[in-house]
Amino acid sequence: MSAIRTVAVYCGSNTGKGDAYLRAASKLGTVLAVRGIEIVYGGTHKGLMGALADAALAGGGYVTGVITERLKAKGHTHQQLNAIEALPTMQARKKRMIELADAFIAMPGGIGTLEEFMEVWTLNQLGEIAKPAGLYDAQGYYQPLMGMVDHMIAEQFLPASHHKAIVVQSAPEALIDGLVNFAPVTTQKWMS
């Protein structure tokens, strides 16, 4: 079992189609606040990021934003956060979020969300970090990605056990429980 005090949440700065993803972001923010789990995220008031932070703050949660200086200068910083850190580059921002977090969640989002999540999954696979990572599969958003993971396994670019190297859930409560109870995959990544 993992002691999770702080979770880094990667999510879109857009809202996505309809309002289902906004509702999902708000629900995740509320559940994390109720459970007393602090949030580290990209620091903006926009899109799913803003909805996540607003819901967590409304529920009495603690939210830290880690934003780039460039985005801060453009006025994208959420003004009600408990803490904000501005860093010079995206690389520095990602590194700081990894340092601050005990676990990681990717909500629906674009290429930045996917890239940030894939980085922590890779770092776990290589043993550079040992922190659980999960996909918040709201509206089945991550099913195509999991199909690609299955394809990687079928084509022998990824050991089958690595399918379980991340938690995939469509409900925030189940996702958090999965992260707390996560057992790391110990199979090496290289296949003979």
HUBEL-V63895 format. One record per residue. N is the residue number from 1. RES is the residue in three letters. PHI is phi in degrees with one decimal (none if undefined). OMEGA is omega in whole degrees, 0 to 359 (999 if undefined). BURIAL is 1 if it has 9 or more other ideal C-beta (glycine too) atoms within 8 Angstrom, else 0. Layout:
BEGIN
N:RES:PHI:OMEGA:BURIAL ; N:RES:PHI:OMEGA:BURIAL
END
This chain:
BEGIN
1:MET:none:181:0 ; 2:SER:-100.1:172:1 ; 3:ALA:-84.1:183:0 ; 4:ILE:-111.2:176:1 ; 5:ARG:-99.7:183:0 ; 6:THR:-137.3:177:1 ; 7:VAL:-120.6:172:1 ; 8:ALA:-86.4:179:1 ; 9:VAL:-113.8:175:1 ; 10:TYR:-100.4:180:1 ; 11:CYS:-159.4:186:1 ; 12:GLY:-69.0:172:1 ; 13:SER:-90.1:169:1 ; 14:ASN:-107.7:184:1 ; 15:THR:-93.4:184:1 ; 16:GLY:80.0:184:1 ; 17:LYS:-74.9:180:0 ; 18:GLY:69.8:181:0 ; 19:ASP:-117.1:182:0 ; 20:ALA:-63.7:181:1 ; 21:TYR:-71.5:175:1 ; 22:LEU:-62.9:178:1 ; 23:ARG:-62.3:180:0 ; 24:ALA:-64.4:179:1 ; 25:ALA:-63.2:179:1 ; 26:SER:-63.7:180:1 ; 27:LYS:-64.3:179:1 ; 28:LEU:-61.8:178:1 ; 29:GLY:-58.7:179:1 ; 30:THR:-65.0:182:1 ; 31:VAL:-63.3:178:1 ; 32:LEU:-62.8:178:1 ; 33:ALA:-63.3:181:1 ; 34:VAL:-61.2:181:0 ; 35:ARG:-81.6:179:0 ; 36:GLY:74.3:179:0 ; 37:ILE:-97.9:180:1 ; 38:GLU:-73.4:180:1 ; 39:ILE:-113.5:167:1 ; 40:VAL:-117.3:181:1 ; 41:TYR:-152.0:188:1 ; 42:GLY:-70.0:168:1 ; 43:GLY:84.7:183:1 ; 44:THR:-100.4:177:1 ; 45:HIS:-96.2:188:1 ; 46:LYS:-89.6:169:0 ; 47:GLY:56.4:180:1 ; 48:LEU:-63.6:178:1 ; 49:MET:-58.5:180:1 ; 50:GLY:-65.0:180:1 ; 51:ALA:-63.7:178:1 ; 52:LEU:-59.0:182:1 ; 53:ALA:-63.4:181:1 ; 54:ASP:-58.8:182:1 ; 55:ALA:-67.2:179:1 ; 56:ALA:-63.5:180:1 ; 57:LEU:-64.0:179:1 ; 58:ALA:-62.8:179:1 ; 59:GLY:-89.2:179:1 ; 60:GLY:84.4:180:0 ; 61:GLY:-78.0:179:1 ; 62:TYR:-107.6:185:0 ; 63:VAL:-128.6:176:1 ; 64:THR:-110.2:175:1 ; 65:GLY:-101.1:175:1 ; 66:VAL:-121.3:189:1 ; 67:ILE:-126.5:175:1 ; 68:THR:-79.8:178:1 ; 69:GLU:-59.8:180:1 ; 70:ARG:-62.9:179:0 ; 71:LEU:-69.2:177:1 ; 72:LYS:-62.0:180:1 ; 73:ALA:-63.4:178:0 ; 74:LYS:-84.1:177:0 ; 75:GLY:83.5:183:0 ; 76:HIS:-90.6:184:1 ; 77:THR:-73.9:173:1 ; 78:HIS:-70.6:188:1 ; 79:GLN:-86.2:184:0 ; 80:GLN:-104.8:183:0 ; 81:LEU:-67.7:176:1 ; 82:ASN:-71.9:179:0 ; 83:ALA:-151.1:178:0 ; 84:ILE:-139.7:174:1 ; 85:GLU:-123.4:176:1 ; 86:ALA:-111.8:183:1 ; 87:LEU:-121.6:189:1 ; 88:PRO:-70.0:185:0 ; 89:THR:-136.4:176:0 ; 90:MET:-63.5:179:0 ; 91:GLN:-61.8:178:0 ; 92:ALA:-66.0:179:1 ; 93:ARG:-62.6:180:1 ; 94:LYS:-62.3:180:1 ; 95:LYS:-60.9:181:0 ; 96:ARG:-65.3:179:1 ; 97:MET:-63.5:178:1 ; 98:ILE:-64.0:179:1 ; 99:GLU:-62.1:186:0 ; 100:LEU:-77.0:190:1 ; 101:ALA:-93.9:171:1 ; 102:ASP:-96.5:180:1 ; 103:ALA:-158.1:185:1 ; 104:PHE:-135.0:174:1 ; 105:ILE:-131.2:171:1 ; 106:ALA:-107.7:171:1 ; 107:MET:-88.0:171:1 ; 108:PRO:-56.4:180:1 ; 109:GLY:-178.3:183:1 ; 110:GLY:-99.6:186:0 ; 111:ILE:-66.8:178:0 ; 112:GLY:-65.0:178:1 ; 113:THR:-59.5:182:1 ; 114:LEU:-63.9:181:1 ; 115:GLU:-64.4:180:0 ; 116:GLU:-63.7:179:1 ; 117:PHE:-66.2:181:1 ; 118:MET:-62.6:178:0 ; 119:GLU:-64.5:181:1 ; 120:VAL:-70.7:176:1 ; 121:TRP:-63.6:178:1 ; 122:THR:-64.1:179:0 ; 123:LEU:-61.1:174:1 ; 124:ASN:-64.6:181:1 ; 125:GLN:-60.7:181:1 ; 126:LEU:-83.9:179:0 ; 127:GLY:80.6:179:0 ; 128:GLU:-79.1:170:0 ; 129:ILE:-135.7:176:0 ; 130:ALA:-136.2:183:0 ; 131:LYS:-133.0:183:1 ; 132:PRO:-63.7:181:1 ; 133:ALA:-133.2:182:1 ; 134:GLY:-143.1:177:1 ; 135:LEU:-107.2:174:1 ; 136:TYR:-86.2:189:1 ; 137:ASP:-85.6:179:1 ; 138:ALA:-60.2:179:1 ; 139:GLN:59.7:181:1 ; 140:GLY:68.3:187:0 ; 141:TYR:-55.4:186:0 ; 142:TYR:-94.3:178:1 ; 143:GLN:-62.7:176:0 ; 144:PRO:-61.6:178:0 ; 145:LEU:-65.1:179:1 ; 146:MET:-66.4:173:1 ; 147:GLY:-62.9:177:0 ; 148:MET:-66.7:176:0 ; 149:VAL:-61.4:177:1 ; 150:ASP:-60.1:178:1 ; 151:HIS:-65.7:176:0 ; 152:MET:-58.9:179:1 ; 153:ILE:-67.0:181:1 ; 154:ALA:-60.6:181:0 ; 155:GLU:-90.4:175:0 ; 156:GLN:61.3:170:0 ; 157:PHE:-103.2:182:0 ; 158:LEU:-148.7:176:1 ; 159:PRO:-61.5:183:1 ; 160:ALA:-57.1:181:0 ; 161:SER:-62.7:181:0 ; 162:HIS:-72.8:173:1 ; 163:HIS:-62.2:180:1 ; 164:LYS:-95.7:181:0 ; 165:ALA:-80.5:175:1 ; 166:ILE:-134.2:178:0 ; 167:VAL:-97.3:178:1 ; 168:VAL:-125.6:181:0 ; 169:GLN:-144.8:180:1 ; 170:SER:-98.8:177:0 ; 171:ALA:-118.4:183:0 ; 172:PRO:-56.8:181:1 ; 173:GLU:-61.4:180:0 ; 174:ALA:-66.0:179:1 ; 175:LEU:-64.4:180:1 ; 176:ILE:-64.6:177:1 ; 177:ASP:-58.4:179:0 ; 178:GLY:-62.6:178:1 ; 179:LEU:-67.9:180:1 ; 180:VAL:-63.2:184:1 ; 181:ASN:-94.6:186:0 ; 182:PHE:-65.0:173:1 ; 183:ALA:-112.6:183:0 ; 184:PRO:-60.6:174:0 ; 185:VAL:-78.2:183:1 ; 186:THR:-105.2:177:0 ; 187:THR:-68.4:178:0 ; 188:GLN:-66.6:183:0 ; 189:LYS:-79.1:184:1 ; 190:TRP:-84.1:182:0 ; 191:MET:-106.3:179:0 ; 192:SER:-94.1:999:0
END
